[in-house]
Amino acid sequence: MFDPLKEAKKIKEQIIEWRRDFHMHPELGFEEERTSRIVEEHLREWGYRIKRVGTGIIADIGGGERTIALRADMDALPIQEENDVPYKSKIPGKMHACGHDAHTAMLLGAAKIIAEHSDELKNRVRLIFQPAEEGGNGALKMIEGGALEGVNAIFGLHVWAELDSGIVGIREGPFLAGVGRFLAKIIGKGGHGAAPQYTIDPIPAAADAILALQRIVAREVDPLESAVVTVGRVQGGTAFNVIPEFVELEGTFRFFTNELGEFLKSRIVEIIENTAKAHRCRAEVEADILGPPTINDREMTKFARSVAEDIGLNVGEVRKTLGGEDFAFYLQKVPGAFIALGIRNEEKGIVYPHHHPKFDVDEDVLYLGTALEVALAFRF
């Protein structure tokens, strides 16, 4: 068999060129018209069988009884870029601040190499170029569109700001957290700030509710488990001397088991409703689980680690994170693994976290991701 690492290194500059082009033209979730058009043009040129799912693409090559899927997300974020680089975003207020430009470029490079060696394939390879990972649950749209039909295993690669450049981080079991969101409106009775006795003040009720929510993780969750409850938005009142009619709270909760997710959801609702009631207020509370935890299959994780080591990559451990990822929806249906590629490089000043306006990637290691994707496809 050919050497995936050598083949990927041959097109290293092409991968970087694609990544920079996508970076300069970021598109938000379900708006990836330009990005998907470029991807589709290349895939058709290389002989892939294409199915469109909105701005998403399902591309097949090869045959056989078994199918391996490789996924890249394509969407950007509503962030104003602050990097001073030649490939800076040309679209005001939009930026690839999570590395999806790199994911798309790496998988496009893999697609090219796979096509060039398709006569050596022993199975079918499916490439999934997905829209709207950032809060849009684009994975669900792709699944509804048939992305997992006939698929036996799936792998995804994500550039990772916490890992040193070039390290491939592989973790068995829970990797990223499940994601929940809650929105509450605590309703009282407004009035003059100098006469609180004639009002029902929702602000102390909201303050007590916020403090009580923090005690869920501190006192109700097993200390050996990981969980987060965060109130990210508090909004109430319009003037310094007016007690408002209501206060709004909005936040997120994170978890690594579905059982814990359901527990957090129910306790958040109970605490806000009953705290409001204790203050003679009433509460309207919505709490929803937006996505499950990302849990890597044991056998597929071992396979990915073995393949990465066999082609000479530097494989290391990657920490769990309470960030979320809609790749989890694929892993609910099909065994697979979500893999991290370190892109942190202090010498180059590439040290900023994901979703930061100065986030960037060490482009010199992107070909390693392409090589791993190619090797997974051929050795499955």
C-alpha positions in Angstrom: 0.0 0.0 0.0 1.1 3.6 -0.7 2.3 5.8 2.3 -0.5 8.1 3.3 1.9 10.4 5.1 4.1 10.9 2.1 1.1 11.4 -0.2 -0.4 14.0 2.2 2.9 15.8 2.5 3.0 16.2 -1.3 -0.1 18.3 -1.2 0.7 20.1 2.0 0.7 23.5 0.3 -2.5 22.8 -1.5 -4.3 22.0 1.8 -3.0 25.3 3.3 -4.2 27.1 0.2 -7.7 25.7 0.5 -7.7 26.5 4.2 -6.8 30.1 3.6 -9.4 30.5 0.9 -12.1 29.2 3.2 -10.8 31.3 6.0 -11.0 34.5 4.0 -14.6 33.7 3.0 -16.4 32.4 6.1 -20.0 31.4 6.0 -22.4 30.9 9.0 -24.4 27.7 9.6 -26.7 26.7 6.7 -25.2 29.5 4.6 -22.2 27.6 3.3 -23.0 28.1 -0.4 -19.6 29.1 -1.6 -17.7 26.6 0.5 -19.9 23.7 -0.5 -19.8 24.7 -4.2 -16.0 24.6 -4.2 -15.9 21.3 -2.4 -18.5 19.7 -4.7 -16.6 20.9 -7.8 -13.5 19.2 -6.7 -15.3 16.0 -5.6 -17.1 15.7 -9.0 -13.8 16.2 -10.8 -12.2 13.4 -8.8 -15.1 10.9 -9.5 -17.2 11.0 -6.4 -20.9 10.2 -6.4 -22.6 13.2 -4.9 -25.7 13.8 -2.9 -26.7 17.2 -1.7 -28.4 17.9 1.7 -29.0 21.6 1.6 -25.5 23.1 1.9 -24.2 19.7 3.1 -22.6 17.1 0.8 -22.5 13.3 1.0 -19.8 11.9 -1.3 -19.1 8.2 -2.0 -16.3 6.4 -3.7 -15.4 2.8 -4.0 -17.6 -0.3 -3.3 -17.8 -3.3 -1.1 -20.0 -4.5 1.8 -18.6 -2.2 4.4 -18.5 1.6 4.5 -16.4 4.0 6.5 -17.5 7.6 6.8 -15.2 10.7 7.4 -16.8 14.0 8.4 -15.7 17.6 8.3 -17.8 20.6 9.3 -17.8 23.8 7.2 -19.5 26.7 9.1 -17.9 29.8 10.7 -18.8 31.9 13.6 -20.3 35.4 14.0 -17.0 36.9 15.4 -15.0 39.8 14.1 -11.5 38.6 13.4 -8.6 40.4 15.1 -5.7 38.6 13.5 -3.4 40.6 11.2 -2.6 37.9 8.6 -2.7 37.9 4.8 -5.7 35.4 4.9 -7.8 37.4 7.4 -11.5 37.1 7.0 -12.9 39.4 4.3 -16.4 39.2 5.7 -17.1 41.7 8.5 -18.4 40.0 11.7 -17.7 36.5 10.5 -14.7 34.3 11.2 -13.5 30.8 11.2 -12.7 30.9 14.9 -13.0 27.1 15.5 -11.0 25.6 12.7 -13.8 24.3 10.4 -11.9 25.9 7.5 -9.0 23.5 8.4 -11.3 20.5 8.8 -12.8 21.1 5.3 -9.3 21.6 3.7 -7.9 18.4 5.4 -10.8 16.3 4.3 -10.7 17.8 0.8 -7.0 16.8 0.7 -8.0 13.3 1.8 -10.6 13.1 -0.9 -8.0 13.8 -3.5 -5.6 11.2 -2.3 -8.4 8.6 -1.9 -9.6 9.2 -5.4 -6.1 8.8 -6.8 -5.8 5.4 -5.2 -9.4 4.3 -5.4 -8.4 1.1 -7.2 -6.8 -0.1 -4.0 -9.9 0.5 -1.9 -11.4 -2.6 -0.2 -14.6 -0.9 0.9 -16.7 2.1 0.3 -15.6 5.5 1.6 -18.2 8.2 2.4 -17.2 11.8 3.0 -19.6 14.0 4.9 -19.1 17.8 4.5 -21.5 19.1 7.1 -23.1 22.5 7.6 -24.0 24.2 10.9 -22.1 22.5 13.6 -22.0 25.7 15.6 -25.4 25.5 17.4 -27.4 24.4 14.3 -27.2 20.7 14.9 -26.3 20.2 11.2 -25.4 16.6 11.9 -29.1 15.8 12.4 -29.9 17.3 9.0 -27.2 15.1 7.4 -28.5 12.0 9.2 -32.0 12.8 8.0 -30.6 13.2 4.5 -29.1 9.7 4.6 -25.5 10.3 5.6 -25.3 7.2 7.8 -27.3 4.8 5.6 -25.1 1.7 5.2 -22.3 3.2 7.2 -20.4 0.8 9.6 -18.1 3.3 11.3 -17.5 7.1 11.3 -14.5 9.3 12.2 -14.2 13.0 12.6 -11.1 15.2 13.1 -11.0 18.5 15.0 -8.0 20.9 15.3 -7.3 21.3 19.0 -5.9 24.5 20.6 -5.1 22.8 23.9 -2.7 20.3 22.3 0.8 21.1 21.0 1.1 21.2 17.3 1.3 17.8 15.6 0.0 15.7 18.4 -2.9 13.4 17.6 -5.2 13.2 20.7 -7.3 10.1 20.9 -9.5 9.3 23.9 -11.7 6.3 24.5 -15.2 6.9 26.0 -16.7 10.3 26.8 -14.7 13.1 25.1 -17.0 16.1 24.8 -20.1 16.9 26.9 -23.8 16.9 26.3 -25.3 20.4 26.1 -28.4 21.8 27.6 -29.9 25.3 27.6 -32.4 27.0 30.0 -34.3 30.2 29.9 -36.3 31.6 32.8 -38.5 34.6 33.3 -39.1 35.4 37.0 -42.2 37.6 37.2 -43.0 39.9 40.2 -44.8 43.3 40.5 -42.9 46.4 39.6 -43.0 49.7 41.3 -40.9 52.5 42.9 -37.5 51.6 44.3 -38.3 53.7 47.4 -41.4 51.7 48.2 -40.6 48.0 47.9 -43.4 47.1 50.2 -45.9 47.8 47.4 -44.0 45.6 45.0 -43.0 42.0 44.5 -39.3 42.4 43.6 -38.1 39.7 41.1 -34.4 40.8 41.5 -33.7 39.1 44.9 -35.6 36.1 43.6 -33.3 35.9 40.6 -30.2 36.4 42.8 -31.2 33.6 45.1 -32.1 31.3 42.2 -28.6 32.0 40.6 -26.9 31.0 43.8 -29.0 28.0 44.4 -28.3 26.7 40.8 -24.5 26.7 41.7 -25.2 24.3 44.5 -26.5 21.6 42.1 -23.0 20.7 41.0 -21.5 21.4 44.4 -23.9 19.4 46.5 -26.1 17.2 44.3 -23.7 15.7 41.7 -21.2 13.0 42.5 -17.8 14.7 43.0 -16.2 12.1 40.7 -18.5 13.1 37.8 -18.1 16.3 35.7 -20.9 18.8 35.3 -21.4 22.5 34.8 -24.4 24.8 35.4 -23.7 28.3 34.1 -26.0 31.4 34.1 -24.7 33.3 31.1 -27.2 36.1 30.9 -29.2 38.1 33.5 -31.4 40.9 32.3 -33.8 43.0 34.3 -34.7 46.6 35.1 -34.5 49.8 33.2 -33.7 52.5 35.8 -31.8 52.8 39.1 -34.9 53.7 41.1 -37.5 51.3 39.6 -38.2 47.8 40.7 -38.9 45.8 37.4 -41.8 43.6 36.6 -39.5 40.7 35.7 -35.9 39.4 35.4 -34.7 37.0 32.7 -32.0 34.3 33.2 -30.4 32.3 30.5 -27.7 29.6 30.8 -26.3 26.3 29.9 -25.7 22.9 31.6 -23.2 20.3 30.6 -22.9 16.6 31.4 -21.2 13.3 30.3 -24.1 10.9 30.8 -27.7 11.2 29.6 -28.9 10.4 33.1 -27.0 13.3 34.6 -28.3 15.5 31.8 -31.9 14.7 32.7 -31.2 15.2 36.4 -29.7 18.7 35.8 -32.6 19.7 33.6 -35.2 18.8 36.1 -33.4 20.3 39.1 -32.8 23.6 37.2 -36.6 23.9 36.6 -37.5 22.9 40.2 -35.0 25.3 41.8 -36.0 28.4 39.7 -39.8 27.8 40.1 -39.6 27.2 43.8 -37.2 30.0 44.6 -39.5 32.3 42.7 -42.5 31.0 44.7 -40.6 31.6 48.0 -40.3 35.3 47.0 -44.0 35.5 46.0 -43.0 35.6 42.3 -43.8 33.1 39.6 -41.5 31.7 37.1 -41.7 30.6 33.5 -38.9 28.1 32.8 -37.8 26.3 29.7 -35.0 23.7 29.8 -33.9 21.6 26.9 -31.1 19.2 26.0 -29.7 20.3 22.7 -27.2 17.5 22.2 -25.8 14.3 23.8 -22.3 13.7 25.0 -19.7 12.7 22.4 -18.7 9.2 23.4 -16.0 7.4 21.4 -16.4 3.7 20.8 -13.8 1.5 22.4 -12.9 -0.7 19.4 -13.0 2.2 16.9 -10.7 4.3 19.3 -8.2 1.4 19.4 -8.4 1.1 15.6 -7.7 4.9 15.2 -4.8 4.8 17.6 -3.3 1.8 15.9 -3.6 3.4 12.4 -2.1 6.7 13.6 0.8 5.0 15.2 1.4 2.7 12.2 1.8 5.7 9.9 4.2 7.4 12.2 2.1 10.1 13.9 2.7 11.3 17.4 -0.2 10.0 19.4 -1.1 11.3 22.8 -4.0 11.6 25.3 -6.5 14.4 25.1 -8.4 15.7 28.1 -12.2 15.5 28.3 -13.8 18.9 27.7 -17.2 20.2 28.7 -17.5 21.8 25.3 -20.1 20.3 23.0 -20.0 18.8 19.5 -22.9 17.6 17.3 -20.6 14.7 16.0 -22.2 13.1 19.1 -25.4 12.5 17.0 -23.5 10.3 14.5 -21.9 8.3 17.4 -25.4 7.6 18.8 -26.1 5.7 15.5 -22.8 4.3 14.4 -19.6 3.3 16.2 -16.7 5.6 15.6 -14.3 8.1 17.2 -13.8 11.9 17.3 -10.1 12.7 17.1 -8.1 15.8 18.0 -5.2 17.3 16.1 -3.0 19.7 18.1 -2.4 23.0 16.5 -1.0 25.1 19.4 2.4 26.6 18.6 3.8 29.2 21.0 6.7 30.1 18.8 4.3 31.2 16.1 2.0 33.0 18.6 -0.8 30.5 17.9 -2.0 30.2 21.5 -5.6 31.5 21.5 -8.5 29.3 22.3 -11.4 28.3 20.1 -14.0 31.0 19.5 -11.4 33.7 20.2 -11.1 36.6 17.7 -7.4 35.8 17.4 -7.8 32.0 17.1 -5.5 30.5 14.4 -4.1 27.2 13.5 -0.5 25.9 12.8 -1.0 25.2 9.1 2.2 23.2 8.9 0.6 20.2 10.6 -2.7 20.1 8.7 -1.4 17.5 6.2 -1.0 15.1 9.2 -4.8 15.2 9.6 -5.2 14.5 5.9 -2.8 11.5 6.2 -4.7 10.1 9.1 -8.1 10.4 7.3 -6.6 8.6 4.3 -5.1 5.8 6.4 -8.4 5.3 8.2 -10.2 4.9 4.9 -7.8 2.4 3.4 -7.2 0.3 6.6 -10.7 0.0 7.8 
